[in-house]
């Protein structure tokens, strides 16, 4: 590979790759990333083990595209573009993180062959743009909307949740988890606030024993000698230091001439803490939840006053708790008028497996709920959490935009057919790029078949023939029977917004990488 270092223009240590070399480096990097996650696509996709080389050497087992890509170190700039679109896809709609990278990789693989035929990148981009517009219009025309019929819409949501979970670890119990996810999303009543859905992971039991609980469960124990059950609770949620009733030696230097002086300092600290606790009790509360530690002395005062004190509530948990209780996290207690208390009908201690947890029921935010995940190991629970989160995000997107389409490679076959028809009517070299776009779309069902160990050439040819013979065909890939099947009968549905985001993001990423004709690497910063 020729690398030119231009003296006088680029600093020492910097270099650039131009023209063909730059384009080749971009194509190779992007296609390599797509090939990395390709085997995880579809219901029979394989998992990856990600091992951290830092202290502790954490192990993650997943087939989620975004999780895999954000965990690996990448040096190629074009590959980083694909990692970014995967992250954006995850943030926007939650699912399709693998599909978007694979489609972008296939578009670039096709573009590489066109460039080798001396077709200019801008011509390819123009063809891709027209093909993308055509494909998007096809998606919009074939989308179905059942929002008006509540029962049909709920059925659509269940089918979408099952389809999303089919490619995850939860596929064995997908009916159970689809029901959990749909019930949780329907409780939100269209607000789309996923923070109201709290997920707790508890090892032990099987995945099937996971359940949805109305209310909020906090993974903490109630302090010693305090009430275990409170009705019509008034709750103060705080983030304040409650551990200063003892002298902390670290970093502090106190010189005294007798032990009695030390005792005086300790007594002053104790008095200061007692005043703070009395200020908190003065808010007329029955429960105090703190983000930080609560030492024995203040806990004792709370117990004497009949107030439940909960310490060390994890930060994510305490923010969600303040949200569902209708309160605010407080740090100062001088002015009770400015403190917003939370409330709920009942606080009690419950048992899940062998652990004690605190259950808040009748909370102010009525749509709040908690999903408790059970599983054999932490790795399984982590992957189950990611899978369920993806399903919840997709359902949330469907509630906002209720259009649905069939899955299983059906939309790709539809779009590819329409793009090929447009290409046959388009003059010039653009038509070659459009045909390449159609081939890239058709490669998605091919990869789904390959990952399931099926004869992809046979199945995709049958699908192509079925869609060519009948424009209203509902045939897609049935990986269970290993043949083409009716997507409506199989109940394989996808969210319109997810598929639309995959199409637009992948096309834009491929365009961006195609435009590159020069890569300049800056010189590393020298240590002074």
C-alpha positions as a printed NumPy array, in Angstrom:
array([[  0.   ,   0.   ,   0.   ],
       [  1.446,   3.319,  -1.032],
       [  1.522,   5.88 ,   1.734],
       [  2.604,   9.381,   0.96 ],
       [  4.087,  11.633,   3.599],
       [  4.243,  15.18 ,   2.305],
       [  7.069,  17.057,   3.913],
       [  6.174,  20.617,   4.725],
       [  2.419,  19.953,   4.778],
       [  1.885,  17.077,   7.21 ],
       [  3.739,  17.024,  10.493],
       [  6.289,  14.378,  11.309],
       [  4.599,  11.055,  12.129],
       [  1.417,  11.909,  10.194],
       [  0.588,  10.158,   6.939],
       [ -2.187,   9.94 ,   4.403],
       [ -3.69 ,   7.292,   2.141],
       [ -5.149,   8.527,  -1.125],
       [ -7.608,   7.476,  -3.804],
       [ -7.864,   3.739,  -4.337],
       [ -5.888,   2.839,  -1.209],
       [ -8.113,   5.006,   1.037],
       [-11.281,   3.587,  -0.501],
       [-10.011,   0.021,  -0.151],
       [ -9.106,   0.579,   3.517],
       [-12.614,   1.941,   4.162],
       [-14.333,  -0.943,   2.376],
       [-12.208,  -3.594,   4.099],
       [-12.813,  -2.142,   7.584],
       [-16.568,  -1.734,   7.155],
       [-17.086,  -5.17 ,   5.557],
       [-14.976,  -6.816,   8.297],
       [-17.222,  -5.289,  11.004],
       [-20.357,  -6.463,   9.144],
       [-18.89 ,  -9.984,   8.861],
       [-18.114,  -9.952,  12.594],
       [-21.773,  -9.557,  13.614],
       [-23.311, -11.297,  10.584],
       [-23.448, -14.689,  12.298],
       [-25.64 , -13.281,  15.12 ],
       [-28.482, -12.276,  12.746],
       [-31.851, -14.011,  12.849],
       [-33.623, -16.496,  15.147],
       [-30.796, -19.045,  14.83 ],
       [-27.972, -16.509,  15.19 ],
       [-24.958, -17.473,  17.311],
       [-23.704, -15.71 ,  20.459],
       [-20.322, -14.072,  21.044],
       [-18.22 , -14.206,  24.205],
       [-16.656, -10.817,  24.986],
       [-13.828, -11.014,  27.509],
       [-12.509,  -7.847,  29.078],
       [ -8.739,  -7.696,  29.537],
       [ -9.007,  -5.234,  32.435],
       [ -8.886,  -6.222,  36.084],
       [-11.45 ,  -8.891,  36.875],
       [-11.645, -10.021,  33.218],
       [-15.42 ,  -9.678,  32.985],
       [-17.137, -12.009,  30.521],
       [-20.216, -11.001,  28.519],
       [-22.154, -13.512,  26.421],
       [-24.48 , -11.816,  23.91 ],
       [-25.765, -11.723,  20.343],
       [-26.876,  -8.081,  20.538],
       [-25.108,  -6.163,  17.742],
       [-24.793,  -2.87 ,  19.647],
       [-23.365,  -4.576,  22.769],
       [-20.785,  -6.485,  20.71 ],
       [-19.663,  -3.457,  18.689],
       [-19.391,  -1.013,  21.575],
       [-17.282,  -3.546,  23.523],
       [-14.546,  -4.01 ,  20.925],
       [-11.621,  -1.699,  20.214],
       [-11.569,  -0.556,  16.58 ],
       [ -8.827,   1.323,  14.763],
       [-10.386,   1.565,  11.279],
       [-12.257,   4.891,  10.771],
       [-14.892,   3.411,   8.394],
       [-15.601,   0.606,  10.87 ],
       [-16.238,   3.268,  13.541],
       [-18.989,   4.759,  11.332],
       [-20.8  ,   1.389,  11.392],
       [-20.358,   1.111,  15.169],
       [-21.931,   4.577,  15.508],
       [-24.988,   3.726,  13.379],
       [-25.45 ,   0.589,  15.482],
       [-25.432,   2.709,  18.682],
       [-27.869,   5.223,  17.179],
       [-30.188,   2.385,  16.102],
       [-30.063,   1.023,  19.672],
       [-30.867,   4.437,  21.175],
       [-33.618,   5.286,  18.663],
       [-35.646,   2.067,  18.378],
       [-33.778,  -0.519,  20.477],
       [-33.675,  -3.331,  17.904],
       [-32.199,  -3.943,  14.445],
       [-28.663,  -3.126,  15.621],
       [-27.19 ,  -6.131,  13.786],
       [-29.363,  -5.735,  10.664],
       [-28.319,  -2.111,  10.121],
       [-24.596,  -2.986,  10.217],
       [-25.016,  -6.066,   8.008],
       [-27.054,  -4.121,   5.403],
       [-24.481,  -1.276,   5.331],
       [-21.711,  -3.873,   4.952],
       [-23.516,  -5.59 ,   2.065],
       [-24.122,  -2.227,   0.321],
       [-20.389,  -1.488,   0.564],
       [-19.475,  -4.992,  -0.631],
       [-21.638,  -4.408,  -3.743],
       [-20.218,  -0.884,  -4.171],
       [-16.66 ,  -2.264,  -4.083],
       [-17.428,  -4.439,  -7.121],
       [-18.996,  -1.474,  -8.951],
       [-15.955,   0.71 ,  -8.219],
       [-13.762,  -2.09 ,  -9.604],
       [-15.812,  -1.798, -12.837],
       [-14.717,   1.876, -13.05 ],
       [-18.122,   3.298, -12.004],
       [-17.661,   6.596, -10.146],
       [-18.65 ,   6.597,  -6.425],
       [-20.984,   9.594,  -6.954],
       [-22.895,   7.611,  -9.614],
       [-23.224,   4.713,  -7.161],
       [-24.448,   7.097,  -4.429],
       [-27.059,   8.612,  -6.809],
       [-28.316,   5.097,  -7.646],
       [-28.388,   4.094,  -3.97 ],
       [-30.376,   7.242,  -3.095],
       [-33.054,   6.562,  -5.695],
       [-33.216,   2.905,  -4.694],
       [-33.534,   3.871,  -1.003],
       [-36.409,   6.284,  -1.742],
       [-38.162,   3.599,  -3.79 ],
       [-37.699,   1.009,  -1.02 ],
       [-38.998,   3.414,   1.64 ],
       [-42.141,   4.133,  -0.397],
       [-42.753,   0.389,  -0.764],
       [-42.409,  -0.027,   3.019],
       [-44.96 ,   2.738,   3.604],
       [-47.478,   1.22 ,   1.158],
       [-47.264,  -2.334,   2.584],
       [-47.413,  -1.249,   6.272],
       [-50.593,  -2.116,   8.219],
       [-52.14 ,  -0.087,  11.044],
       [-54.535,  -1.614,  13.593],
       [-54.558,   1.185,  16.173],
       [-58.332,   1.656,  15.815],
       [-58.996,  -1.962,  16.889],
       [-57.635,  -2.403,  20.422],
       [-57.652,  -6.241,  20.402],
       [-55.921,  -6.415,  16.985],
       [-53.336,  -3.803,  18.07 ],
       [-52.536,  -5.768,  21.249],
       [-52.16 ,  -8.886,  19.098],
       [-49.766,  -6.96 ,  16.809],
       [-47.721,  -5.923,  19.861],
       [-47.55 ,  -9.536,  21.087],
       [-46.428, -10.74 ,  17.64 ],
       [-43.769,  -8.004,  17.425],
       [-42.49 ,  -8.865,  20.934],
       [-42.321, -12.581,  20.017],
       [-40.449, -11.801,  16.776],
       [-37.967,  -9.533,  18.618],
       [-37.359, -12.117,  21.358],
       [-36.99 , -14.973,  18.834],
       [-33.385, -14.027,  18.126],
       [-32.505, -13.618,  21.823],
       [-31.785, -15.894,  24.776],
       [-35.468, -15.637,  25.788],
       [-36.662, -17.429,  22.628],
       [-37.581, -20.609,  24.584],
       [-40.041, -18.67 ,  26.777],
       [-40.847, -15.952,  24.227],
       [-44.639, -16.216,  24.772],
       [-44.221, -15.622,  28.515],
       [-41.835, -12.675,  28.086],
       [-43.819, -11.176,  25.184],
       [-46.837, -11.062,  27.519],
       [-44.73 ,  -9.46 ,  30.301],
       [-43.36 ,  -6.815,  27.917],
       [-46.755,  -5.983,  26.351],
       [-48.458,  -5.754,  29.767],
       [-45.698,  -3.417,  31.011],
       [-45.922,  -1.182,  27.895],
       [-49.751,  -1.092,  27.953],
       [-49.59 ,   0.132,  31.576],
       [-47.709,   3.227,  30.362],
       [-50.881,   4.301,  28.5  ],
       [-48.896,   5.729,  25.585],
       [-46.647,   7.963,  27.749],
       [-43.561,   6.112,  26.486],
       [-41.698,   6.678,  29.77 ],
       [-39.621,   3.484,  30.048],
       [-38.14 ,   4.706,  33.364],
       [-41.461,   3.743,  34.971],
       [-40.61 ,   0.095,  34.168],
       [-38.027,  -1.1  ,  36.689],
       [-36.121,  -4.339,  35.981],
       [-34.608,  -6.337,  38.851],
       [-32.308,  -9.327,  38.254],
       [-32.261, -12.132,  40.86 ],
       [-30.222, -15.293,  40.398],
       [-31.924, -18.584,  41.188],
       [-34.925, -20.289,  39.635],
       [-35.534, -20.411,  35.897],
       [-36.273, -17.705,  33.319],
       [-39.899, -18.881,  33.224],
       [-40.293, -17.831,  36.892],
       [-39.789, -14.145,  35.94 ],
       [-42.862, -12.013,  36.669],
       [-44.374,  -8.547,  36.405],
       [-45.311,  -6.775,  39.64 ],
       [-47.55 ,  -3.722,  39.86 ],
       [-45.722,  -1.101,  41.885],
       [-42.005,  -0.631,  42.607],
       [-39.568,  -3.095,  44.171],
       [-36.337,  -1.775,  45.705],
       [-33.508,  -4.275,  46.119],
       [-32.746,  -3.322,  49.749],
       [-33.455,  -4.514,  53.297],
       [-35.294,  -2.582,  56.02 ],
       [-33.077,  -1.52 ,  58.963],
       [-32.965,  -3.313,  62.342],
       [-35.756,  -2.58 ,  64.814],
       [-37.79 ,  -0.53 ,  62.319],
       [-41.38 ,  -1.015,  61.174],
       [-41.621,  -3.677,  58.446],
       [-44.947,  -2.454,  57.068],
       [-46.262,   1.101,  56.643],
       [-49.636,   2.116,  55.194],
       [-50.294,   5.512,  53.543],
       [-46.576,   6.289,  53.71 ],
       [-45.094,   9.78 ,  53.399],
       [-41.623,   9.29 ,  51.962],
       [-38.561,  11.538,  51.851],
       [-36.043,  10.495,  49.196],
       [-32.583,  11.958,  49.917],
       [-28.956,  11.95 ,  48.862],
       [-27.113,  13.136,  51.945],
       [-24.275,  12.024,  54.257],
       [-25.636,  10.218,  57.342],
       [-22.3  ,   8.769,  58.466],
       [-20.609,  11.74 ,  60.193],
       [-21.42 ,  10.827,  63.8  ],
       [-17.933,   9.317,  64.121],
       [-14.59 ,  10.998,  63.508],
       [-13.094,   9.971,  60.188],
       [ -9.328,   9.639,  60.513],
       [ -8.595,   9.459,  56.734],
       [ -7.034,  12.705,  55.576],
       [ -7.889,  14.49 ,  58.83 ],
       [ -5.337,  15.481,  61.447],
       [ -6.611,  16.364,  64.884],
       [ -4.154,  17.27 ,  67.645],
       [ -5.449,  17.099,  71.187],
       [ -3.719,  17.075,  74.571],
       [ -6.058,  14.569,  76.255],
       [ -8.55 ,  11.796,  75.463],
       [-11.358,  13.87 ,  76.965],
       [-10.931,  16.35 ,  74.093],
       [-11.412,  13.501,  71.583],
       [-14.587,  12.55 ,  73.436],
       [-15.769,  16.182,  73.192],
       [-15.192,  16.218,  69.414],
       [-17.106,  12.939,  69.07 ],
       [-19.935,  14.35 ,  71.164],
       [-20.051,  17.477,  68.962],
       [-20.257,  15.266,  65.845],
       [-23.053,  13.266,  67.469],
       [-24.996,  16.4  ,  68.41 ],
       [-24.631,  17.728,  64.866],
       [-25.961,  14.433,  63.447],
       [-28.845,  14.391,  65.949],
       [-29.899,  17.897,  64.856],
       [-29.826,  16.789,  61.198],
       [-31.934,  13.688,  61.943],
       [-34.436,  15.783,  63.925],
       [-34.701,  18.183,  60.968],
       [-35.532,  15.212,  58.728],
       [-38.086,  13.85 ,  61.234],
       [-39.613,  17.364,  61.355],
       [-40.858,  16.902,  57.76 ],
       [-43.618,  14.649,  59.166],
       [-42.51 ,  11.535,  57.282],
       [-42.966,   7.817,  57.921],
       [-40.181,   6.571,  55.639],
       [-36.689,   7.92 ,  54.862],
       [-34.752,   6.568,  51.838],
       [-31.128,   7.632,  51.439],
       [-28.701,   7.161,  48.562],
       [-25.765,   7.04 ,  50.996],
       [-24.962,   5.094,  54.165],
       [-26.906,   5.591,  57.371],
       [-24.77 ,   4.839,  60.459],
       [-26.045,   3.13 ,  63.62 ],
       [-26.688,   6.298,  65.641],
       [-29.057,   8.049,  63.155],
       [-30.691,   4.673,  62.386],
       [-31.38 ,   4.281,  66.105],
       [-33.043,   7.725,  66.28 ],
       [-35.217,   6.904,  63.231],
       [-36.232,   3.562,  64.827],
       [-37.181,   5.326,  68.096],
       [-39.349,   7.757,  66.1  ],
       [-41.07 ,   4.819,  64.311],
       [-39.658,   5.848,  60.919],
       [-38.5  ,   3.288,  58.372],
       [-34.957,   4.149,  57.185],
       [-33.542,   2.595,  54.003],
       [-29.854,   3.172,  53.213],
       [-27.627,   2.777,  50.168],
       [-30.445,   2.695,  47.607],
       [-28.59 ,   2.386,  44.265],
       [-28.582,   5.591,  42.234],
       [-30.574,   4.377,  39.228],
       [-33.087,   2.783,  41.593],
       [-33.468,   5.904,  43.74 ],
       [-34.031,   8.186,  40.706],
       [-36.736,   5.877,  39.38 ],
       [-38.206,   5.574,  42.873],
       [-38.444,   9.367,  43.27 ],
       [-40.165,   9.49 ,  39.856],
       [-42.813,   6.848,  40.652],
       [-43.469,   8.117,  44.196],
       [-43.998,  11.673,  42.946],
       [-41.219,  13.084,  45.165],
       [-37.854,  14.723,  44.54 ],
       [-34.347,  13.773,  45.69 ],
       [-33.385,  16.188,  48.491],
       [-29.998,  17.098,  49.97 ],
       [-30.829,  19.929,  52.419],
       [-33.551,  19.914,  55.074],
       [-33.672,  23.492,  56.439],
       [-36.917,  24.469,  54.728],
       [-39.64 ,  21.749,  54.779],
       [-41.857,  23.827,  52.432],
       [-39.412,  23.393,  49.544],
       [-39.109,  19.62 ,  49.988],
       [-41.422,  17.543,  47.804],
       [-42.382,  14.315,  49.578],
       [-43.373,  11.122,  47.799],
       [-46.243,   8.912,  48.854],
       [-47.652,   5.419,  48.385],
       [-50.413,   3.295,  49.9  ],
       [-48.267,   0.49 ,  51.298],
       [-44.588,  -0.321,  51.953],
       [-43.781,  -3.877,  52.975],
       [-40.939,  -6.387,  52.939],
       [-41.251,  -9.283,  50.491],
       [-39.167, -12.367,  49.715],
       [-37.933, -13.292,  46.23 ],
       [-35.961, -16.526,  46.325],
       [-33.832, -16.167,  49.447],
       [-33.56 , -12.371,  49.313],
       [-35.59 ,  -9.764,  51.16 ],
       [-36.727,  -6.737,  49.127],
       [-38.922,  -3.695,  49.769],
       [-42.19 ,  -3.442,  47.84 ],
       [-43.958,  -0.101,  47.254],
       [-47.578,  -0.515,  46.099],
       [-50.208,   2.107,  45.272],
       [-47.571,   4.562,  44.035],
       [-48.491,   8.002,  42.629],
       [-47.299,   7.18 ,  39.106],
       [-49.992,   4.554,  38.429],
       [-48.298,   3.114,  35.339],
       [-45.138,   2.151,  37.271],
       [-44.296,  -1.551,  37.422],
       [-41.351,  -3.836,  38.136],
       [-40.234,  -6.841,  36.1  ],
       [-38.333,  -9.373,  38.227],
       [-36.022, -11.568,  36.13 ],
       [-34.962, -14.963,  37.504],
       [-32.191, -17.069,  36.001],
       [-29.47 , -19.622,  36.668],
       [-26.48 , -17.237,  36.432],
       [-25.589, -13.558,  36.197],
       [-24.546, -13.975,  32.523],
       [-27.978, -15.333,  31.616],
       [-29.7  , -12.552,  33.583],
       [-27.605,  -9.823,  31.932],
       [-28.451, -11.132,  28.44 ],
       [-32.133, -11.58 ,  29.424],
       [-32.157,  -7.952,  30.626],
       [-30.697,  -6.729,  27.294],
       [-33.202,  -8.859,  25.337],
       [-36.187,  -7.623,  27.336],
       [-34.989,  -4.016,  27.062],
       [-34.831,  -4.391,  23.253],
       [-38.38 ,  -5.767,  23.208],
       [-39.654,  -2.912,  25.423],
       [-37.982,  -0.293,  23.183],
       [-39.504,  -1.823,  20.02 ],
       [-42.962,  -1.95 ,  21.628],
       [-42.592,   1.666,  22.75 ],
       [-41.717,   2.641,  19.146],
       [-44.773,   0.686,  17.911],
       [-47.07 ,   2.459,  20.378],
       [-45.817,   5.814,  19.021],
       [-46.056,   4.707,  15.364],
       [-48.533,   1.84 ,  15.213],
       [-47.704,   0.697,  11.661],
       [-46.478,  -2.889,  11.416],
       [-45.097,  -5.052,   8.607],
       [-44.447,  -8.761,   8.188],
       [-40.973, -10.025,   9.161],
       [-38.82 , -12.995,   8.178],
       [-37.217, -11.355,   5.132],
       [-40.618, -10.44 ,   3.604],
       [-40.02 ,  -6.629,   3.522],
       [-36.531,  -7.087,   2.019],
       [-37.94 ,  -9.252,  -0.808],
       [-40.704,  -6.685,  -1.45 ],
       [-38.246,  -3.782,  -1.508],
       [-35.724,  -5.645,  -3.672],
       [-38.427,  -6.496,  -6.248],
       [-39.59 ,  -2.845,  -6.453],
       [-35.996,  -1.554,  -6.73 ],
       [-35.193,  -4.038,  -9.524],
       [-38.306,  -2.968, -11.436],
       [-37.222,   0.679, -11.099],
       [-33.676,  -0.208, -12.214],
       [-35.006,  -1.849, -15.384],
       [-36.636,   1.496, -16.338],
       [-33.649,   3.687, -15.374],
       [-31.104,   4.584, -18.093],
       [-27.367,   4.909, -17.484],
       [-24.945,   3.46 , -14.944],
       [-27.225,   4.407, -12.042],
       [-29.303,   1.325, -12.825],
       [-26.282,  -0.901, -11.992],
       [-26.098,   0.693,  -8.537],
       [-29.839,   0.164,  -8.057],
       [-29.535,  -3.518,  -8.96 ],
       [-26.658,  -3.758,  -6.462],
       [-28.913,  -2.183,  -3.804],
       [-31.57 ,  -4.854,  -4.504],
       [-28.949,  -7.607,  -4.166],
       [-27.811,  -6.156,  -0.835],
       [-31.414,  -6.141,   0.432],
       [-31.89 ,  -9.736,  -0.676],
       [-28.727, -10.76 ,   1.15 ],
       [-30.477, -10.273,   4.55 ],
       [-32.901, -13.227,   4.147],
       [-29.952, -15.178,   2.647],
       [-27.897, -14.586,   5.823],
       [-30.885, -15.541,   8.048],
       [-31.092, -18.873,   6.148],
       [-27.32 , -19.444,   6.282],
       [-27.224, -18.841,  10.044],
       [-30.   , -21.433,  10.493],
       [-28.039, -23.985,   8.434],
       [-30.618, -23.942,   5.614],
       [-30.218, -23.96 ,   1.843],
       [-30.321, -20.174,   1.339],
       [-30.122, -20.252,  -2.481],
       [-33.169, -22.556,  -2.706],
       [-35.314, -20.663,  -0.177],
       [-34.502, -17.151,  -1.464],
       [-35.159, -18.294,  -5.069],
       [-38.554, -19.679,  -3.978],
       [-39.352, -16.383,  -2.191],
       [-38.35 , -14.393,  -5.272],
       [-40.583, -16.549,  -7.466],
       [-43.516, -16.293,  -4.986],
       [-43.28 , -12.485,  -4.844],
       [-42.88 , -12.261,  -8.621],
       [-45.974, -14.409,  -9.256],
       [-48.209, -12.723,  -6.651],
       [-47.689,  -9.048,  -5.66 ],
       [-49.809,  -9.669,  -2.529],
       [-47.651, -12.637,  -1.432],
       [-46.937, -12.917,   2.314],
       [-44.105, -15.444,   1.98 ],
       [-40.982, -15.13 ,   4.093],
       [-38.331, -17.374,   5.671],
       [-39.668, -20.007,   8.099],
       [-36.494, -21.087,   9.936],
       [-38.34 , -23.702,  12.019],
       [-39.478, -25.805,   9.051],
       [-36.56 , -24.698,   6.879],
       [-38.655, -23.408,   3.985],
       [-40.643, -20.373,   2.843],
       [-43.831, -19.789,   4.842],
       [-46.808, -17.428,   5.223],
       [-45.706, -14.68 ,   7.663],
       [-49.293, -13.838,   8.65 ],
       [-50.06 , -17.43 ,   9.695],
       [-46.728, -17.744,  11.513],
       [-47.355, -14.443,  13.339],
       [-43.975, -12.961,  12.353],
       [-44.399,  -9.181,  12.477],
       [-41.94 ,  -6.304,  12.774],
       [-42.231,  -2.659,  13.738],
       [-42.362,  -0.327,  10.722],
       [-40.16 ,   2.271,  12.439],
       [-37.377,  -0.268,  13.096],
       [-37.248,  -1.372,   9.449],
       [-37.395,   2.217,   8.213],
       [-34.524,   3.22 ,  10.53 ],
       [-32.438,   0.234,   9.32 ],
       [-32.967,   1.215,   5.681],
       [-32.163,   4.931,   6.039],
       [-29.239,   4.547,   8.488],
       [-27.526,   1.795,   6.464],
       [-27.875,   3.749,   3.191],
       [-26.545,   6.971,   4.718],
       [-23.585,   5.175,   6.34 ],
       [-22.709,   3.44 ,   3.051],
       [-22.931,   6.818,   1.238],
       [-20.631,   8.457,   3.77 ],
       [-17.965,   5.745,   3.455],
       [-18.264,   5.716,  -0.37 ],
       [-17.436,   9.424,  -0.513],
       [-14.026,   8.89 ,   1.121],
       [-10.989,   9.263,  -1.14 ],
       [ -8.368,  10.347,   1.386],
       [ -7.501,   9.21 ,   4.912],
       [ -5.154,  11.476,   6.891],
       [ -3.815,  10.129,  10.172],
       [ -2.53 ,  12.769,  12.553],
       [  0.792,  12.341,  14.289],
       [  0.462,  11.067,  17.874],
       [  0.865,  13.72 ,  20.558],
       [  4.378,  13.723,  21.941],
       [  4.954,  13.42 ,  25.64 ],
       [  6.712,  16.488,  27.019]])
